[in-house]
């Protein structure tokens, strides 16, 4: 664990220094390029830490640690392990609940939705009745765009085009609901 902490902290420090050095240059580029750079700088330290533990420290531990030991698990370690397991279970439960709620909402919308054609969208689009003026891409494996009817009535053609471009950005970045 200490090795993971050291690797992750070191890589995070390097990523932070890289960001501070190139922030202005990256910010002048497109929003997509900036987002990709930030994502890369945030995920590389974690990946390096995990990779280092799995491929360097893990095998060394398995090779050099005695097979039989008389160590016992202390109360602190047991509590930390239990809390970690609880955190993982809670995250899984919340993820499942969010997926289930989204699936139900999508099914409700599809019951009354009217298919619409939007040029260069690349995914099915639907017009729905909703009390809130929403426009959302829903679905990770089969994304669909849902647009509330009042959006078409309240936005100008230019505003609607900008909103659709925004949703296309979500589709391209795969960060839909």
Secondary structure, DSSP 8 states (H G I E B T S, - for coil): -HHHHHHHHHHHHHHHHHHHHHHHHHHHS-HHHHHHHHHHHHHHHHHHHHHHIIIIIHHHHHHHS-SS------HHHHHHHHHHHHHHHHHHHHHHHHHHHHHHHHHHHHHH-EEE--TT--SEEEEE--SS--EEEE-SSS-EEEEEHHHHHHS-HHHHHHHHHHHHHHHHHT---
